Amino acid sequence: MPNVMVLSGPALPLLKMAEEMKPEGYELTVCTGDTDDGEVERVASGADFVLAFGHGVTDDILRAGENLKLVQLCSAGYDGVNLRLAGELGIPVANNGGANAIPVAEFAMTLILSCFRHLPIAHNDTRDDAWMRPEIDGYDSYELLGKTVGIVGAGRIGSTLARLLRGFETRTLYTDLVRCERAESFGAERVELDELLAESDVVSLHTNLNAGSHKLIGARELGLMKKSALLVNTCRGPVVDEAALIEALRNGEIWGAGLDVFEIEPVEADNPLLTMDNVVVAPHVAGKSWESYPRRVSFAFENMQRVWGGNAPDSVVTED
């Protein structure tokens, strides 16, 4: 009988779904941020699998998990897990297999369109009886149709964005360590990062956070972008040098930014990005859609069953 250690907040919809969707014979033991460290270690020591909703897979859990056969994440990102230690201990780590690719790609589109049309300003002004200030009367509002969009990281999310962009007849560029045939099937052209930055009207970030992508977009990279360009980040905050981004936005080096993620989360109240009219912000919610939740849970349990049956797990991530 497989024992599954579940790392979750008590109110997450994913937790309720996991209880409802677990395979017959699977036992779930939930640990939250309030669970005593000793209890966490005890549960980990008897677990066959870890199912993580968000972060919380600590080194102590990995070391205590003598019987762990898989750490299964419900997120696409895996920067919260010590992959080197997991590898040394022989514990495979898998992400969600693209279960949240659709909502993240759709949210990237939402940020692009919201920025181009100043939607937050329009919304607030209409509520506050400030009808059509000059910033939103069309002089500084733009269409996505026919623009050049650069996708940094053409995995499941980035290639899904490439598919969505077809309806806007964009010229779509992408940069990735490996060629992505799926993105290319939707008309995306693979180029180097510098060329993508220089030619794109919109740059959308969809890379994992690792040593190679930490502050991938800094002052030099922002300086390569068009002054009319928009930067969108729905992956991880530290992929962007936030101080450099603030300066670029203040100095007009780029036109605007749409941000779902920040270097420090929750974002600090005095962060200058929160007060800029050329920035649209959200609280790391791009992947949260009702439709994606059962896909995540279903993939997680299918992967566990795969391993329990003696097969290799899908969507394994490793240290880059």
N, C-alpha and C positions, 0 to 999 in steps of 0.2 A: 504494500500500500504506500504510494508516494506521499511524502510529507513536504508541503510547500510553505516556506516562510514568506509571508507577504509584508512588504514594507510600504506603508500607506498612511495617509491622513485618514481619520475616522469617517469623514463625511464625503469622500470622493465617490462619484458615481461608479468609477471603475471597481471599487471595492465591492459594492453591491452586485455588480454584474459578475465579478469573479465568483462570488458565492453562488450565484444562480447558474453560471455556465461551467463550473468545474466538472471535470470528467468523474464518472462514478468511481468511488474508492479513493479519490484524492482528498487529503486532509489539509485544510488551510489554517495556519496560525498567524494572526495579524500582530505586527509590531509597529507602533507609531513612535513619533518623536518623544512621547512621554513614557515609553516603556523602559523599565529599569535596565541598566547596562548588563547586569548579571543575567536577567531573563532573556535579553537579546542574544547573548552568547550561548545560553542553554538551548534556545530554539534553533540557532544556527548550527549547533553541533549535531542536532538530530535531523536536519533538513536535507532532502534530496535536491530540492530546487529553491532558488530565491526568485520571487516575483516582485519586481520593484516598480511602483507607481511614482515616478519622480526619482529624486536622488535618495541617498541613505544607505547605499552599499558600501559600508566602511571596510577598512583594512581588517579590523577586528572580526567582522562577520566572515570575511574571506578566510582568515586564519582559523577561525573556530569551525568552519564548515568542512569537517573532515570527510563527509559523505556527499558534498555538493557535486552534482553532475552538470549543472547549468545555472548561470545567473541570467535570468530573463528580464529585460527592461521593456517597459511599455512606452518608452520614449524613443525618438530617433537618435537623439544625442546620447553620448556615452562618456562624456568628460568627467562625470561624477564617480567613475569607477577606476580604481587603480589597475589598469590592464596589465601592467608589467607584473604586479604581484599575482594577479589571477592566472597569468600565463605560467609563472613559476610554480604555482600550486596545481596546475593542470585543470583549472576550472574554466570552461568556455563561457564567454559572455556574448549574448545576442541582443540586438535592438529589436524594434517592433516590425521589421520587415516592410516598412513603407506604409504601415496602417494609417499614419497621419499625413501622408503626402498630399492628399487632396485638400484638407483644410488649411495646411500651411501655404500651399501654392495659391489657393483662393484668397487667403489673407494677405499674401504679398500683393496680389492684384488689387485688393481692397485698399491697401496703403498707397499704392501707385496712384489709383484714381482719386483717392481722398486728398492726396497732396496736390495733384495737378489741378483739382477743382476747389481746393481750400474748404473741404467739407466741414471740418470742425468750426472754422470761423463762421461759415454760412449758418450752421446749426445754432451756434450760440448767439449770433447776431439776430437771427430771426426770433429766437426766444426772448431776447432782450430788447425787442422793438428798435433795433438798429438796422434799418433796411438797406441792404446792398451797399456796403461800404466800398470804396474804390478798389480795394485789394481783390474783390471777387466779382467785379463788373465785367470781367472778360479780358481786361488789359493784361493781367498776369495769370490767366488760367489757360490750361493747355489740354489738347487731346492726346490720347495714347496712339491713336490710329497712325500707322506708318512710321512710328518712332523706331529707333534702334535700341534694343534692350539687351544688356549683357548679364548673363547668369554665371555667377561664380560658384561652381560646384554643381555638376549636372547629374547627381544621383537621382533617387526616386522623386524627391521634391522638386529639384531643379528641372528635371525632364518633364514633370507634370506641369510646371509653370510654362515650359516651352510649348506644350500642347495647348494650354489655355490662351497663349498669346497669338495663336494662329487666327483667331477671330478678329484680332486687331490689326492684322496684316503687317506685323512688325518685322523688321530685320532683326533676327535673334542670333546673338553670339553667345558662346559659352567657353569657359576655361575649366579644365579639370586635369588631374594627373593622368587619367586614362581617357581614351575615346569613349563617348557615350552614343551608341548607335540609336538608342531610343530617342534622345534629344535630337539627333540628326534626322530621324524619321519625321520629326515635326518641323524640319526646316532650319534647325540651329546649326551654326557654323562654328567649329572649334578654332580658337585663336589663343595667343598668349595673353596673360593678364594685362600687361601694359597696353597692348593694342585694344583690348576690350574696354579698358578704362578710358582711353583717349577717344574712342568712337561712339560710346554709348550715351544715349539720352537718359537712360535709367540703368543703374547697376543694382542687381538684386543678389544678396548673399545667401548661399545655401550650402555652406561647407561645414563639416564637423570642426569642433574646437580641439586642436591638438598643438603640439609644439611648432609645427610648421605653419599653422594658420593663426596663431596668437598674434594679434595686432597686424594681421595681414594687410589691412587697409589703414595706413598711417599718413603722415603729412606728405610724403613723396607721392603716394598713390592718389591721394585726394588732389594733389597738384596736377596730376595727369588728366583729371576729369574735366569735362566742359564746365564752364561757369553756369551753364543752363541745366546741368545734370542733376538728377535725383538719385540719392543713395537709399536703398531699402534693406533693412536687416531683420530677418525673421529666424536667424539661426542661433548664434550666441553672441552676447555683448562684447566679450574680449576679442572677437575677430576684428573689431575696429578699435583703433586708438581713439578713445572718446575725447580726450583733450584736444587732439589734432582735429577731430570732427567739429568740435565746438568752435575752434578758431576758423576753420574753413567756412562754416556757416555764417559766422559773424562778419568775416571779411569778404563774403561774396565769392569765394573760390568755387563753391558749388551752389546750386539754386535751393536745394532743400533735402530733407531726409524723412523717411518713414521708418519708425523704430518700434519693434515689439520686444526688444531685448536691450539690456544695458550691462555695463561692466560690473556694477554692483546692483544686486536685486534682493529685496524690493528697491526700486530706484529711490535715491535720497531726495528729500523734498527741496533741497537747494540746488539740485542739478540744473544748470542753465538750459539744458535741452527742453525742460518742461515749460519754459516761458517764451520760447521762440515761435513766432508765427509761421515760420517756414519749416516747422517740424510737426509731424503727426506722430503721437506716441500711443502705445498700448502696453498692458502689463503682462507680457509673455503669455499670450493666449492664442497665438496663431494655430496651434495644433489641437485646440480644444473644441471639438464638435461632437454633437450627440451621435452622429453616424459613425464617427471614427472609434468611439469607445468599444463597441462590441467587436470591431475588427481587431483592435489591439488585444483584447482578452482572448478572442478565438485563436489568434496567431500564437499567443503565449502558450496556451494549453496544448495546441497542436505541436508546438516545438518540444514541449516537455514530453508529450507522448512519443514523439519521434525518438528522443533520447532514451526514454524508459524502455523502448522497444529495441534498443541496441544500435540505433542509427545516429549519424552525426546531425547536430542541430543546423537549422537554416539561419541565415542572416548573422553569422558570427562576426564580431568586430575584434580587431587586434590593435596593439600599439603601433602607431605609425612611425 
